[in-house]
Amino acid sequence: MSNDFIAFVQSKYIYVPFFLWFGIQLFKLIYDLFTTKKFNFKRIMGAGGMPSSHSAVVCRTCNFNWKI
């Protein structure tokens, strides 16, 4: 692997929003599992619902840029 790719992957601008997105999608899946008592795989990749993973990623990215 090239050093540029490794630096890209290790950048906080990449991995923090990714883990934030993943965490919110996981939270929505677990919440839906408890409320409906059914496993709904569409909640992992599906859009919509609260909390919004898109809004969280955009806010986190803007916050990174604000601190620069």
BALOBA-1460 file (C-alpha; in Angstrom, 3 decimals):
// residues 68
<rec num="1" residu="m" x="0.000" y="0.000" z="0.000"/>
<rec num="2" residu="s" x="1.175" y="3.465" z="-0.706"/>
<rec num="3" residu="n" x="1.882" y="5.962" z="2.035"/>
<rec num="4" residu="d" x="-0.762" y="8.304" z="0.629"/>
<rec num="5" residu="f" x="-3.496" y="5.707" z="1.064"/>
<rec num="6" residu="i" x="-2.390" y="4.893" z="4.611"/>
<rec num="7" residu="a" x="-2.347" y="8.585" z="5.497"/>
<rec num="8" residu="f" x="-5.802" y="8.970" z="3.975"/>
<rec num="9" residu="v" x="-7.260" y="6.091" z="5.996"/>
<rec num="10" residu="q" x="-5.615" y="7.271" z="9.212"/>
<rec num="11" residu="s" x="-6.964" y="10.786" z="8.818"/>
<rec num="12" residu="k" x="-9.482" y="11.767" z="11.494"/>
<rec num="13" residu="y" x="-11.558" y="13.356" z="8.760"/>
<rec num="14" residu="i" x="-12.211" y="9.869" z="7.388"/>
<rec num="15" residu="y" x="-12.385" y="7.456" z="10.303"/>
<rec num="16" residu="v" x="-14.309" y="9.582" z="12.840"/>
<rec num="17" residu="p" x="-17.301" y="10.250" z="10.523"/>
<rec num="18" residu="f" x="-17.244" y="6.606" z="9.417"/>
<rec num="19" residu="f" x="-17.390" y="5.279" z="12.980"/>
<rec num="20" residu="l" x="-20.014" y="7.881" z="13.847"/>
<rec num="21" residu="w" x="-22.161" y="6.747" z="10.906"/>
<rec num="22" residu="f" x="-21.671" y="3.102" z="11.870"/>
<rec num="23" residu="g" x="-22.525" y="3.749" z="15.521"/>
<rec num="24" residu="i" x="-25.736" y="5.591" z="14.712"/>
<rec num="25" residu="q" x="-26.841" y="2.931" z="12.234"/>
<rec num="26" residu="l" x="-26.143" y="0.273" z="14.878"/>
<rec num="27" residu="f" x="-28.119" y="2.261" z="17.463"/>
<rec num="28" residu="k" x="-31.090" y="2.519" z="15.081"/>
<rec num="29" residu="l" x="-30.933" y="-1.230" z="14.438"/>
<rec num="30" residu="i" x="-30.858" y="-2.091" z="18.151"/>
<rec num="31" residu="y" x="-33.633" y="0.407" z="18.959"/>
<rec num="32" residu="d" x="-35.806" y="-0.989" z="16.176"/>
<rec num="33" residu="l" x="-35.088" y="-4.525" z="17.399"/>
<rec num="34" residu="f" x="-36.269" y="-3.671" z="20.916"/>
<rec num="35" residu="t" x="-39.348" y="-1.732" z="19.847"/>
<rec num="36" residu="t" x="-40.636" y="-4.095" z="17.140"/>
<rec num="37" residu="k" x="-39.126" y="-7.376" z="18.410"/>
<rec num="38" residu="k" x="-38.030" y="-8.099" z="14.814"/>
<rec num="39" residu="f" x="-34.652" y="-7.919" z="13.128"/>
<rec num="40" residu="n" x="-34.912" y="-5.442" z="10.277"/>
<rec num="41" residu="f" x="-31.732" y="-5.498" z="8.183"/>
<rec num="42" residu="k" x="-32.931" y="-2.475" z="6.193"/>
<rec num="43" residu="r" x="-32.264" y="-0.286" z="9.241"/>
<rec num="44" residu="i" x="-28.512" y="-0.759" z="8.785"/>
<rec num="45" residu="m" x="-28.273" y="0.619" z="5.259"/>
<rec num="46" residu="g" x="-31.628" y="2.324" z="4.927"/>
<rec num="47" residu="a" x="-32.099" y="6.054" z="4.992"/>
<rec num="48" residu="g" x="-34.399" y="7.968" z="7.265"/>
<rec num="49" residu="g" x="-35.303" y="7.771" z="10.878"/>
<rec num="50" residu="m" x="-33.839" y="9.439" z="13.905"/>
<rec num="51" residu="p" x="-31.077" y="9.927" z="14.753"/>
<rec num="52" residu="s" x="-30.013" y="10.810" z="11.260"/>
<rec num="53" residu="s" x="-26.607" y="9.351" z="10.454"/>
<rec num="54" residu="h" x="-26.208" y="11.756" z="7.537"/>
<rec num="55" residu="s" x="-26.822" y="14.775" z="9.763"/>
<rec num="56" residu="a" x="-24.406" y="13.474" z="12.373"/>
<rec num="57" residu="v" x="-21.624" y="12.945" z="9.818"/>
<rec num="58" residu="v" x="-22.163" y="16.374" z="8.256"/>
<rec num="59" residu="c" x="-22.182" y="18.114" z="11.652"/>
<rec num="60" residu="r" x="-19.028" y="16.295" z="12.753"/>
<rec num="61" residu="t" x="-17.236" y="17.160" z="9.510"/>
<rec num="62" residu="c" x="-18.269" y="20.821" z="9.796"/>
<rec num="63" residu="n" x="-17.067" y="20.836" z="13.379"/>
<rec num="64" residu="f" x="-13.666" y="19.542" z="12.249"/>
<rec num="65" residu="n" x="-13.457" y="22.313" z="9.674"/>
<rec num="66" residu="w" x="-14.554" y="24.945" z="12.186"/>
<rec num="67" residu="k" x="-11.631" y="24.089" z="14.492"/>
<rec num="68" residu="i" x="-9.022" y="24.517" z="11.754"/>
